[in-house]
């Protein structure tokens, strides 16, 4: 039963990591947009950093669940 739970958590964390990566990339584009206001660009940069942190957190959790599901 734990193996199934760990496999499900692995899938969940992988999907969440992909979502954070997509959000990070979108914010990166806004941050680089010279037509956006300085405030918008700064906010997008801040959000991009948070998304990168979330992405790494989800990827790390996914790896832990993946390894746990193997045993």
mmCIF file of the N, C-alpha and C atoms, coordinates in Angstrom:
data_MODEL
# 
_entry.id   MODEL 
# 
loop_
_atom_site.group_PDB 
_atom_site.id 
_atom_site.type_symbol 
_atom_site.label_atom_id 
_atom_site.label_alt_id 
_atom_site.label_comp_id 
_atom_site.label_asym_id 
_atom_site.label_entity_id 
_atom_site.label_seq_id 
_atom_site.pdbx_PDB_ins_code 
_atom_site.Cartn_x 
_atom_site.Cartn_y 
_atom_site.Cartn_z 
_atom_site.occupancy 
_atom_site.B_iso_or_equiv 
_atom_site.pdbx_formal_charge 
_atom_site.auth_seq_id 
_atom_site.auth_comp_id 
_atom_site.auth_asym_id 
_atom_site.auth_atom_id 
_atom_site.pdbx_PDB_model_num 
ATOM 1   N N  . UNK A 1 1  ? 0.816  -1.198 0.000   1.00 0.00 ? 1  UNK A N  1 
ATOM 2   C CA . UNK A 1 1  ? 0.000  0.000  0.000   1.00 0.00 ? 1  UNK A CA 1 
ATOM 3   C C  . UNK A 1 1  ? 0.866  1.271  0.000   1.00 0.00 ? 1  UNK A C  1 
ATOM 4   N N  . UNK A 1 2  ? 1.961  1.246  0.745   1.00 0.00 ? 2  UNK A N  1 
ATOM 5   C CA . UNK A 1 2  ? 2.856  2.408  0.783   1.00 0.00 ? 2  UNK A CA 1 
ATOM 6   C C  . UNK A 1 2  ? 3.461  2.680  -0.594  1.00 0.00 ? 2  UNK A C  1 
ATOM 7   N N  . UNK A 1 3  ? 3.744  1.626  -1.341  1.00 0.00 ? 3  UNK A N  1 
ATOM 8   C CA . UNK A 1 3  ? 4.321  1.795  -2.671  1.00 0.00 ? 3  UNK A CA 1 
ATOM 9   C C  . UNK A 1 3  ? 3.361  2.550  -3.579  1.00 0.00 ? 3  UNK A C  1 
ATOM 10  N N  . UNK A 1 4  ? 2.078  2.216  -3.510  1.00 0.00 ? 4  UNK A N  1 
ATOM 11  C CA . UNK A 1 4  ? 1.070  2.902  -4.323  1.00 0.00 ? 4  UNK A CA 1 
ATOM 12  C C  . UNK A 1 4  ? 0.961  4.366  -3.900  1.00 0.00 ? 4  UNK A C  1 
ATOM 13  N N  . UNK A 1 5  ? 0.975  4.590  -2.601  1.00 0.00 ? 5  UNK A N  1 
ATOM 14  C CA . UNK A 1 5  ? 0.903  5.961  -2.086  1.00 0.00 ? 5  UNK A CA 1 
ATOM 15  C C  . UNK A 1 5  ? 2.115  6.777  -2.542  1.00 0.00 ? 5  UNK A C  1 
ATOM 16  N N  . UNK A 1 6  ? 3.297  6.183  -2.453  1.00 0.00 ? 6  UNK A N  1 
ATOM 17  C CA . UNK A 1 6  ? 4.511  6.889  -2.882  1.00 0.00 ? 6  UNK A CA 1 
ATOM 18  C C  . UNK A 1 6  ? 4.499  7.143  -4.385  1.00 0.00 ? 6  UNK A C  1 
ATOM 19  N N  . UNK A 1 7  ? 3.981  6.197  -5.151  1.00 0.00 ? 7  UNK A N  1 
ATOM 20  C CA . UNK A 1 7  ? 3.893  6.391  -6.599  1.00 0.00 ? 7  UNK A CA 1 
ATOM 21  C C  . UNK A 1 7  ? 2.933  7.532  -6.928  1.00 0.00 ? 7  UNK A C  1 
ATOM 22  N N  . UNK A 1 8  ? 1.809  7.578  -6.229  1.00 0.00 ? 8  UNK A N  1 
ATOM 23  C CA . UNK A 1 8  ? 0.839  8.662  -6.451  1.00 0.00 ? 8  UNK A CA 1 
ATOM 24  C C  . UNK A 1 8  ? 1.438  10.011 -6.058  1.00 0.00 ? 8  UNK A C  1 
ATOM 25  N N  . UNK A 1 9  ? 2.160  10.036 -4.956  1.00 0.00 ? 9  UNK A N  1 
ATOM 26  C CA . UNK A 1 9  ? 2.805  11.281 -4.525  1.00 0.00 ? 9  UNK A CA 1 
ATOM 27  C C  . UNK A 1 9  ? 3.876  11.708 -5.519  1.00 0.00 ? 9  UNK A C  1 
ATOM 28  N N  . UNK A 1 10 ? 4.592  10.737 -6.077  1.00 0.00 ? 10 UNK A N  1 
ATOM 29  C CA . UNK A 1 10 ? 5.595  11.037 -7.097  1.00 0.00 ? 10 UNK A CA 1 
ATOM 30  C C  . UNK A 1 10 ? 4.951  11.722 -8.299  1.00 0.00 ? 10 UNK A C  1 
ATOM 31  N N  . UNK A 1 11 ? 3.848  11.166 -8.778  1.00 0.00 ? 11 UNK A N  1 
ATOM 32  C CA . UNK A 1 11 ? 3.143  11.750 -9.925  1.00 0.00 ? 11 UNK A CA 1 
ATOM 33  C C  . UNK A 1 11 ? 2.650  13.157 -9.580  1.00 0.00 ? 11 UNK A C  1 
ATOM 34  N N  . UNK A 1 12 ? 2.072  13.296 -8.405  1.00 0.00 ? 12 UNK A N  1 
ATOM 35  C CA . UNK A 1 12 ? 1.553  14.601 -7.978  1.00 0.00 ? 12 UNK A CA 1 
ATOM 36  C C  . UNK A 1 12 ? 2.654  15.650 -7.911  1.00 0.00 ? 12 UNK A C  1 
ATOM 37  N N  . UNK A 1 13 ? 3.764  15.303 -7.301  1.00 0.00 ? 13 UNK A N  1 
ATOM 38  C CA . UNK A 1 13 ? 4.879  16.252 -7.177  1.00 0.00 ? 13 UNK A CA 1 
ATOM 39  C C  . UNK A 1 13 ? 5.481  16.580 -8.542  1.00 0.00 ? 13 UNK A C  1 
ATOM 40  N N  . UNK A 1 14 ? 5.528  15.594 -9.425  1.00 0.00 ? 14 UNK A N  1 
ATOM 41  C CA . UNK A 1 14 ? 6.055  15.828 -10.768 1.00 0.00 ? 14 UNK A CA 1 
ATOM 42  C C  . UNK A 1 14 ? 5.177  16.816 -11.530 1.00 0.00 ? 14 UNK A C  1 
ATOM 43  N N  . UNK A 1 15 ? 3.869  16.647 -11.421 1.00 0.00 ? 15 UNK A N  1 
ATOM 44  C CA . UNK A 1 15 ? 2.934  17.557 -12.094 1.00 0.00 ? 15 UNK A CA 1 
ATOM 45  C C  . UNK A 1 15 ? 3.039  18.963 -11.505 1.00 0.00 ? 15 UNK A C  1 
ATOM 46  N N  . UNK A 1 16 ? 3.117  19.046 -10.186 1.00 0.00 ? 16 UNK A N  1 
ATOM 47  C CA . UNK A 1 16 ? 3.239  20.361 -9.550  1.00 0.00 ? 16 UNK A CA 1 
ATOM 48  C C  . UNK A 1 16 ? 4.551  21.046 -9.928  1.00 0.00 ? 16 UNK A C  1 
ATOM 49  N N  . UNK A 1 17 ? 5.609  20.265 -10.036 1.00 0.00 ? 17 UNK A N  1 
ATOM 50  C CA . UNK A 1 17 ? 6.896  20.818 -10.455 1.00 0.00 ? 17 UNK A CA 1 
ATOM 51  C C  . UNK A 1 17 ? 6.836  21.363 -11.872 1.00 0.00 ? 17 UNK A C  1 
ATOM 52  N N  . UNK A 1 18 ? 6.140  20.636 -12.746 1.00 0.00 ? 18 UNK A N  1 
ATOM 53  C CA . UNK A 1 18 ? 5.983  21.095 -14.131 1.00 0.00 ? 18 UNK A CA 1 
ATOM 54  C C  . UNK A 1 18 ? 5.162  22.384 -14.180 1.00 0.00 ? 18 UNK A C  1 
ATOM 55  N N  . UNK A 1 19 ? 4.148  22.476 -13.334 1.00 0.00 ? 19 UNK A N  1 
ATOM 56  C CA . UNK A 1 19 ? 3.340  23.697 -13.275 1.00 0.00 ? 19 UNK A CA 1 
ATOM 57  C C  . UNK A 1 19 ? 4.151  24.889 -12.800 1.00 0.00 ? 19 UNK A C  1 
ATOM 58  N N  . UNK A 1 20 ? 4.994  24.659 -11.811 1.00 0.00 ? 20 UNK A N  1 
ATOM 59  C CA . UNK A 1 20 ? 5.865  25.731 -11.317 1.00 0.00 ? 20 UNK A CA 1 
ATOM 60  C C  . UNK A 1 20 ? 6.865  26.155 -12.382 1.00 0.00 ? 20 UNK A C  1 
ATOM 61  N N  . UNK A 1 21 ? 7.354  25.189 -13.138 1.00 0.00 ? 21 UNK A N  1 
ATOM 62  C CA . UNK A 1 21 ? 8.301  25.516 -14.202 1.00 0.00 ? 21 UNK A CA 1 
ATOM 63  C C  . UNK A 1 21 ? 7.629  26.358 -15.289 1.00 0.00 ? 21 UNK A C  1 
ATOM 64  N N  . UNK A 1 22 ? 6.400  26.001 -15.646 1.00 0.00 ? 22 UNK A N  1 
ATOM 65  C CA . UNK A 1 22 ? 5.673  26.772 -16.667 1.00 0.00 ? 22 UNK A CA 1 
ATOM 66  C C  . UNK A 1 22 ? 5.418  28.197 -16.180 1.00 0.00 ? 22 UNK A C  1 
ATOM 67  N N  . UNK A 1 23 ? 5.031  28.323 -14.921 1.00 0.00 ? 23 UNK A N  1 
ATOM 68  C CA . UNK A 1 23 ? 4.788  29.651 -14.351 1.00 0.00 ? 23 UNK A CA 1 
ATOM 69  C C  . UNK A 1 23 ? 6.081  30.462 -14.315 1.00 0.00 ? 23 UNK A C  1 
ATOM 70  N N  . UNK A 1 24 ? 7.171  29.804 -13.955 1.00 0.00 ? 24 UNK A N  1 
ATOM 71  C CA . UNK A 1 24 ? 8.479  30.477 -13.918 1.00 0.00 ? 24 UNK A CA 1 
ATOM 72  C C  . UNK A 1 24 ? 8.832  31.023 -15.298 1.00 0.00 ? 24 UNK A C  1 
ATOM 73  N N  . UNK A 1 25 ? 8.643  30.220 -16.318 1.00 0.00 ? 25 UNK A N  1 
ATOM 74  C CA . UNK A 1 25 ? 8.969  30.645 -17.681 1.00 0.00 ? 25 UNK A CA 1 
ATOM 75  C C  . UNK A 1 25 ? 8.081  31.809 -18.130 1.00 0.00 ? 25 UNK A C  1 
ATOM 76  N N  . UNK A 1 26 ? 6.806  31.763 -17.772 1.00 0.00 ? 26 UNK A N  1 
ATOM 77  C CA . UNK A 1 26 ? 5.902  32.870 -18.126 1.00 0.00 ? 26 UNK A CA 1 
ATOM 78  C C  . UNK A 1 26 ? 6.340  34.160 -17.431 1.00 0.00 ? 26 UNK A C  1 
ATOM 79  N N  . UNK A 1 27 ? 6.675  34.052 -16.155 1.00 0.00 ? 27 UNK A N  1 
ATOM 80  C CA . UNK A 1 27 ? 7.142  35.232 -15.419 1.00 0.00 ? 27 UNK A CA 1 
ATOM 81  C C  . UNK A 1 27 ? 8.472  35.737 -15.964 1.00 0.00 ? 27 UNK A C  1 
ATOM 82  N N  . UNK A 1 28 ? 9.300  34.835 -16.410 1.00 0.00 ? 28 UNK A N  1 
ATOM 83  C CA . UNK A 1 28 ? 10.584 35.216 -17.001 1.00 0.00 ? 28 UNK A CA 1 
ATOM 84  C C  . UNK A 1 28 ? 10.364 36.069 -18.247 1.00 0.00 ? 28 UNK A C  1 
ATOM 85  N N  . UNK A 1 29 ? 9.398  35.688 -19.058 1.00 0.00 ? 29 UNK A N  1 
ATOM 86  C CA . UNK A 1 29 ? 9.097  36.455 -20.269 1.00 0.00 ? 29 UNK A CA 1 
ATOM 87  C C  . UNK A 1 29 ? 8.574  37.854 -19.927 1.00 0.00 ? 29 UNK A C  1 
ATOM 88  N N  . UNK A 1 30 ? 7.723  37.937 -18.903 1.00 0.00 ? 30 UNK A N  1 
ATOM 89  C CA . UNK A 1 30 ? 7.200  39.248 -18.481 1.00 0.00 ? 30 UNK A CA 1 
ATOM 90  C C  . UNK A 1 30 ? 8.351  40.105 -17.953 1.00 0.00 ? 30 UNK A C  1 
ATOM 91  N N  . UNK A 1 31 ? 9.240  39.495 -17.175 1.00 0.00 ? 31 UNK A N  1 
ATOM 92  C CA . UNK A 1 31 ? 10.364 40.240 -16.600 1.00 0.00 ? 31 UNK A CA 1 
ATOM 93  C C  . UNK A 1 31 ? 11.283 40.800 -17.683 1.00 0.00 ? 31 UNK A C  1 
ATOM 94  N N  . UNK A 1 32 ? 11.355 40.109 -18.809 1.00 0.00 ? 32 UNK A N  1 
ATOM 95  C CA . UNK A 1 32 ? 12.225 40.551 -19.904 1.00 0.00 ? 32 UNK A CA 1 
ATOM 96  C C  . UNK A 1 32 ? 11.527 41.502 -20.876 1.00 0.00 ? 32 UNK A C  1 
ATOM 97  N N  . UNK A 1 33 ? 10.224 41.686 -20.730 1.00 0.00 ? 33 UNK A N  1 
ATOM 98  C CA . UNK A 1 33 ? 9.444  42.511 -21.654 1.00 0.00 ? 33 UNK A CA 1 
ATOM 99  C C  . UNK A 1 33 ? 9.728  43.992 -21.426 1.00 0.00 ? 33 UNK A C  1 
ATOM 100 N N  . UNK A 1 34 ? 10.390 44.613 -22.378 1.00 0.00 ? 34 UNK A N  1 
ATOM 101 C CA . UNK A 1 34 ? 10.755 46.028 -22.226 1.00 0.00 ? 34 UNK A CA 1 
ATOM 102 C C  . UNK A 1 34 ? 9.542  46.956 -22.306 1.00 0.00 ? 34 UNK A C  1 
ATOM 103 N N  . UNK A 1 35 ? 8.398  46.454 -22.741 1.00 0.00 ? 35 UNK A N  1 
ATOM 104 C CA . UNK A 1 35 ? 7.183  47.268 -22.818 1.00 0.00 ? 35 UNK A CA 1 
ATOM 105 C C  . UNK A 1 35 ? 6.383  47.250 -21.512 1.00 0.00 ? 35 UNK A C  1 
ATOM 106 N N  . UNK A 1 36 ? 6.729  46.341 -20.609 1.00 0.00 ? 36 UNK A N  1 
ATOM 107 C CA . UNK A 1 36 ? 6.046  46.265 -19.317 1.00 0.00 ? 36 UNK A CA 1 
ATOM 108 C C  . UNK A 1 36 ? 6.617  47.340 -18.389 1.00 0.00 ? 36 UNK A C  1 
ATOM 109 N N  . UNK A 1 37 ? 5.796  47.759 -17.439 1.00 0.00 ? 37 UNK A N  1 
ATOM 110 C CA . UNK A 1 37 ? 6.263  48.766 -16.483 1.00 0.00 ? 37 UNK A CA 1 
ATOM 111 C C  . UNK A 1 37 ? 7.328  48.152 -15.574 1.00 0.00 ? 37 UNK A C  1 
ATOM 112 N N  . UNK A 1 38 ? 8.098  49.015 -14.954 1.00 0.00 ? 38 UNK A N  1 
ATOM 113 C CA . UNK A 1 38 ? 9.149  48.561 -14.049 1.00 0.00 ? 38 UNK A CA 1 
ATOM 114 C C  . UNK A 1 38 ? 8.552  47.756 -12.897 1.00 0.00 ? 38 UNK A C  1 
ATOM 115 N N  . UNK A 1 39 ? 7.430  48.211 -12.371 1.00 0.00 ? 39 UNK A N  1 
ATOM 116 C CA . UNK A 1 39 ? 6.777  47.498 -11.272 1.00 0.00 ? 39 UNK A CA 1 
ATOM 117 C C  . UNK A 1 39 ? 6.321  46.110 -11.689 1.00 0.00 ? 39 UNK A C  1 
ATOM 118 N N  . UNK A 1 40 ? 5.781  46.009 -12.895 1.00 0.00 ? 40 UNK A N  1 
ATOM 119 C CA . UNK A 1 40 ? 5.331  44.711 -13.410 1.00 0.00 ? 40 UNK A CA 1 
ATOM 120 C C  . UNK A 1 40 ? 6.515  43.778 -13.600 1.00 0.00 ? 40 UNK A C  1 
ATOM 121 N N  . UNK A 1 41 ? 7.587  44.322 -14.143 1.00 0.00 ? 41 UNK A N  1 
ATOM 122 C CA . UNK A 1 41 ? 8.786  43.505 -14.367 1.00 0.00 ? 41 UNK A CA 1 
ATOM 123 C C  . UNK A 1 41 ? 9.389  43.044 -13.048 1.00 0.00 ? 41 UNK A C  1 
ATOM 124 N N  . UNK A 1 42 ? 9.424  43.931 -12.057 1.00 0.00 ? 42 UNK A N  1 
ATOM 125 C CA . UNK A 1 42 ? 9.969  43.575 -10.740 1.00 0.00 ? 42 UNK A CA 1 
ATOM 126 C C  . UNK A 1 42 ? 9.116  42.505 -10.077 1.00 0.00 ? 42 UNK A C  1 
ATOM 127 N N  . UNK A 1 43 ? 7.802  42.646 -10.175 1.00 0.00 ? 43 UNK A N  1 
ATOM 128 C CA . UNK A 1 43 ? 6.889  41.659 -9.598  1.00 0.00 ? 43 UNK A CA 1 
ATOM 129 C C  . UNK A 1 43 ? 7.054  40.304 -10.282 1.00 0.00 ? 43 UNK A C  1 
ATOM 130 N N  . UNK A 1 44 ? 7.198  40.314 -11.592 1.00 0.00 ? 44 UNK A N  1 
ATOM 131 C CA . UNK A 1 44 ? 7.388  39.069 -12.339 1.00 0.00 ? 44 UNK A CA 1 
ATOM 132 C C  . UNK A 1 44 ? 8.707  38.409 -11.954 1.00 0.00 ? 44 UNK A C  1 
ATOM 133 N N  . UNK A 1 45 ? 9.734  39.215 -11.719 1.00 0.00 ? 45 UNK A N  1 
ATOM 134 C CA . UNK A 1 45 ? 11.028 38.667 -11.298 1.00 0.00 ? 45 UNK A CA 1 
ATOM 135 C C  . UNK A 1 45 ? 10.901 37.995 -9.933  1.00 0.00 ? 45 UNK A C  1 
ATOM 136 N N  . UNK A 1 46 ? 10.218 38.658 -9.020  1.00 0.00 ? 46 UNK A N  1 
ATOM 137 C CA . UNK A 1 46 ? 10.000 38.095 -7.680  1.00 0.00 ? 46 UNK A CA 1 
ATOM 138 C C  . UNK A 1 46 ? 9.216  36.783 -7.787  1.00 0.00 ? 46 UNK A C  1 
ATOM 139 N N  . UNK A 1 47 ? 8.157  36.780 -8.591  1.00 0.00 ? 47 UNK A N  1 
ATOM 140 C CA . UNK A 1 47 ? 7.348  35.573 -8.770  1.00 0.00 ? 47 UNK A CA 1 
ATOM 141 C C  . UNK A 1 47 ? 8.154  34.460 -9.432  1.00 0.00 ? 47 UNK A C  1 
ATOM 142 N N  . UNK A 1 48 ? 9.006  34.822 -10.367 1.00 0.00 ? 48 UNK A N  1 
ATOM 143 C CA . UNK A 1 48 ? 9.841  33.836 -11.053 1.00 0.00 ? 48 UNK A CA 1 
ATOM 144 C C  . UNK A 1 48 ? 10.774 33.139 -10.061 1.00 0.00 ? 48 UNK A C  1 
ATOM 145 N N  . UNK A 1 49 ? 11.347 33.898 -9.143  1.00 0.00 ? 49 UNK A N  1 
ATOM 146 C CA . UNK A 1 49 ? 12.237 33.322 -8.132  1.00 0.00 ? 49 UNK A CA 1 
ATOM 147 C C  . UNK A 1 49 ? 11.456 32.370 -7.228  1.00 0.00 ? 49 UNK A C  1 
ATOM 148 N N  . UNK A 1 50 ? 10.268 32.772 -6.826  1.00 0.00 ? 50 UNK A N  1 
ATOM 149 C CA . UNK A 1 50 ? 9.421  31.891 -6.008  1.00 0.00 ? 50 UNK A CA 1 
ATOM 150 C C  . UNK A 1 50 ? 9.034  30.624 -6.746  1.00 0.00 ? 50 UNK A C  1 
ATOM 151 N N  . UNK A 1 51 ? 8.728  30.769 -8.033  1.00 0.00 ? 51 UNK A N  1 
ATOM 152 C CA . UNK A 1 51 ? 8.368  29.595 -8.843  1.00 0.00 ? 51 UNK A CA 1 
ATOM 153 C C  . UNK A 1 51 ? 9.545  28.640 -8.973  1.00 0.00 ? 51 UNK A C  1 
ATOM 154 N N  . UNK A 1 52 ? 10.743 29.182 -9.122  1.00 0.00 ? 52 UNK A N  1 
ATOM 155 C CA . UNK A 1 52 ? 11.938 28.337 -9.229  1.00 0.00 ? 52 UNK A CA 1 
ATOM 156 C C  . UNK A 1 52 ? 12.152 27.562 -7.936  1.00 0.00 ? 52 UNK A C  1 
ATOM 157 N N  . UNK A 1 53 ? 11.950 28.230 -6.810  1.00 0.00 ? 53 UNK A N  1 
ATOM 158 C CA . UNK A 1 53 ? 12.061 27.567 -5.516  1.00 0.00 ? 53 UNK A CA 1 
ATOM 159 C C  . UNK A 1 53 ? 11.029 26.440 -5.407  1.00 0.00 ? 53 UNK A C  1 
ATOM 160 N N  . UNK A 1 54 ? 9.777  26.736 -5.764  1.00 0.00 ? 54 UNK A N  1 
ATOM 161 C CA . UNK A 1 54 ? 8.718  25.725 -5.728  1.00 0.00 ? 54 UNK A CA 1 
ATOM 162 C C  . UNK A 1 54 ? 9.032  24.556 -6.653  1.00 0.00 ? 54 UNK A C  1 
ATOM 163 N N  . UNK A 1 55 ? 9.538  24.859 -7.833  1.00 0.00 ? 55 UNK A N  1 
ATOM 164 C CA . UNK A 1 55 ? 9.879  23.814 -8.803  1.00 0.00 ? 55 UNK A CA 1 
ATOM 165 C C  . UNK A 1 55 ? 10.904 22.860 -8.201  1.00 0.00 ? 55 UNK A C  1 
ATOM 166 N N  . UNK A 1 56 ? 11.964 23.393 -7.632  1.00 0.00 ? 56 UNK A N  1 
ATOM 167 C CA . UNK A 1 56 ? 13.010 22.556 -7.039  1.00 0.00 ? 56 UNK A CA 1 
ATOM 168 C C  . UNK A 1 56 ? 12.466 21.746 -5.861  1.00 0.00 ? 56 UNK A C  1 
ATOM 169 N N  . UNK A 1 57 ? 11.608 22.370 -5.066  1.00 0.00 ? 57 UNK A N  1 
ATOM 170 C CA . UNK A 1 57 ? 11.010 21.673 -3.916  1.00 0.00 ? 57 UNK A CA 1 
ATOM 171 C C  . UNK A 1 57 ? 10.184 20.475 -4.400  1.00 0.00 ? 57 UNK A C  1 
ATOM 172 N N  . UNK A 1 58 ? 9.366  20.684 -5.429  1.00 0.00 ? 58 UNK A N  1 
ATOM 173 C CA . UNK A 1 58 ? 8.536  19.597 -5.954  1.00 0.00 ? 58 UNK A CA 1 
ATOM 174 C C  . UNK A 1 58 ? 9.386  18.515 -6.617  1.00 0.00 ? 58 UNK A C  1 
ATOM 175 N N  . UNK A 1 59 ? 10.419 18.916 -7.329  1.00 0.00 ? 59 UNK A N  1 
ATOM 176 C CA . UNK A 1 59 ? 11.300 17.929 -7.964  1.00 0.00 ? 59 UNK A CA 1 
ATOM 177 C C  . UNK A 1 59 ? 12.010 17.079 -6.911  1.00 0.00 ? 59 UNK A C  1 
ATOM 178 N N  . UNK A 1 60 ? 12.448 17.705 -5.836  1.00 0.00 ? 60 UNK A N  1 
ATOM 179 C CA . UNK A 1 60 ? 13.111 16.967 -4.761  1.00 0.00 ? 60 UNK A CA 1 
ATOM 180 C C  . UNK A 1 60 ? 12.138 15.997 -4.093  1.00 0.00 ? 60 UNK A C  1 
ATOM 181 N N  . UNK A 1 61 ? 10.926 16.469 -3.809  1.00 0.00 ? 61 UNK A N  1 
ATOM 182 C CA . UNK A 1 61 ? 9.922  15.591 -3.210  1.00 0.00 ? 61 UNK A CA 1 
ATOM 183 C C  . UNK A 1 61 ? 9.571  14.436 -4.137  1.00 0.00 ? 61 UNK A C  1 
ATOM 184 N N  . UNK A 1 62 ? 9.475  14.717 -5.423  1.00 0.00 ? 62 UNK A N  1 
ATOM 185 C CA . UNK A 1 62 ? 9.165  13.663 -6.392  1.00 0.00 ? 62 UNK A CA 1 
ATOM 186 C C  . UNK A 1 62 ? 10.253 12.605 -6.375  1.00 0.00 ? 62 UNK A C  1 
ATOM 187 N N  . UNK A 1 63 ? 11.511 13.030 -6.322  1.00 0.00 ? 63 UNK A N  1 
ATOM 188 C CA . UNK A 1 63 ? 12.617 12.072 -6.282  1.00 0.00 ? 63 UNK A CA 1 
ATOM 189 C C  . UNK A 1 63 ? 12.563 11.212 -5.028  1.00 0.00 ? 63 UNK A C  1 
ATOM 190 N N  . UNK A 1 64 ? 12.228 11.812 -3.902  1.00 0.00 ? 64 UNK A N  1 
ATOM 191 C CA . UNK A 1 64 ? 12.126 11.064 -2.644  1.00 0.00 ? 64 UNK A CA 1 
ATOM 192 C C  . UNK A 1 64 ? 11.016 10.022 -2.751  1.00 0.00 ? 64 UNK A C  1 
ATOM 193 N N  . UNK A 1 65 ? 9.859  10.422 -3.266  1.00 0.00 ? 65 UNK A N  1 
ATOM 194 C CA . UNK A 1 65 ? 8.739  9.483  -3.409  1.00 0.00 ? 65 UNK A CA 1 
ATOM 195 C C  . UNK A 1 65 ? 9.053  8.384  -4.421  1.00 0.00 ? 65 UNK A C  1 
ATOM 196 N N  . UNK A 1 66 ? 9.764  8.734  -5.456  1.00 0.00 ? 66 UNK A N  1 
ATOM 197 C CA . UNK A 1 66 ? 10.144 7.743  -6.479  1.00 0.00 ? 66 UNK A CA 1 
ATOM 198 C C  . UNK A 1 66 ? 11.040 6.671  -5.869  1.00 0.00 ? 66 UNK A C  1 
ATOM 199 N N  . UNK A 1 67 ? 12.027 7.114  -5.095  1.00 0.00 ? 67 UNK A N  1 
ATOM 200 C CA . UNK A 1 67 ? 12.922 6.154  -4.456  1.00 0.00 ? 67 UNK A CA 1 
ATOM 201 C C  . UNK A 1 67 ? 12.180 5.301  -3.423  1.00 0.00 ? 67 UNK A C  1 
ATOM 202 N N  . UNK A 1 68 ? 11.282 5.915  -2.677  1.00 0.00 ? 68 UNK A N  1 
ATOM 203 C CA . UNK A 1 68 ? 10.523 5.172  -1.673  1.00 0.00 ? 68 UNK A CA 1 
ATOM 204 C C  . UNK A 1 68 ? 9.608  4.135  -2.325  1.00 0.00 ? 68 UNK A C  1 
ATOM 205 N N  . UNK A 1 69 ? 9.089  4.451  -3.498  1.00 0.00 ? 69 UNK A N  1 
ATOM 206 C CA . UNK A 1 69 ? 8.200  3.522  -4.194  1.00 0.00 ? 69 UNK A CA 1 
ATOM 207 C C  . UNK A 1 69 ? 8.964  2.299  -4.712  1.00 0.00 ? 69 UNK A C  1 
ATOM 208 N N  . UNK A 1 70 ? 10.270 2.437  -4.913  1.00 0.00 ? 70 UNK A N  1 
ATOM 209 C CA . UNK A 1 70 ? 11.075 1.321  -5.397  1.00 0.00 ? 70 UNK A CA 1 
ATOM 210 C C  . UNK A 1 70 ? 11.292 0.259  -4.319  1.00 0.00 ? 70 UNK A C  1 
ATOM 211 N N  . UNK A 1 71 ? 11.173 0.647  -3.062  1.00 0.00 ? 71 UNK A N  1 
ATOM 212 C CA . UNK A 1 71 ? 11.508 -0.276 -1.967  1.00 0.00 ? 71 UNK A CA 1 
ATOM 213 C C  . UNK A 1 71 ? 10.297 -0.855 -1.305  1.00 0.00 ? 71 UNK A C  1 
# 
